[in-house]
């Protein structure tokens, strides 16, 4: 070893520097391969995982915002549903509603000449209950009647209104007398049926 060191010292300085640089480079390369390279691999793997987690977090935040939006829409729809339930009659109230329509016609000065209940029309969440009526009176009576229907606490839709002038019938005739035919429809909300629990069976003694 001493002989090799003496031989190295006999070389010119730039050869000495070159040999030292080569030896140091080899040692550094070995140190990198042995110790630093696995650490760098772990760092790259951790950085990749961090990127994946950041992507998941961004997607999760987007989903949370979408979920919050959906929850708000559900609450709004539930509020609208409760409002509709307040104005839609129950099925057992339909007869009362139709009697109220006839009473409002009479209170408006109209004479009811025909009442015909029609078949119900089923929809996904509600059922239509229509009724045809023929009445006679004046244009003012008809307008008063429609306004009274508008003010009913339950929804009643007047459709297919047809007006026709009537011939005068002496001194008792209506001024500008008309006959009117229309369909009055109320709507019943369909609540989902609640399954009743079966009573517990009694053991046979």
Secondary structure as UniProt FT lines:
FT   HELIX           2..10
FT   HELIX           13..31
FT   HELIX           32..36
FT   HELIX           37..87
FT   HELIX           91..93
FT   HELIX           94..107
FT   TURN            108..109
FT   STRAND          111..117
FT   STRAND          121..122
FT   STRAND          126..138
FT   HELIX           139..150
FT   STRAND          156..165
FT   HELIX           170..172
FT   TURN            175..176
FT   STRAND          177..189
//
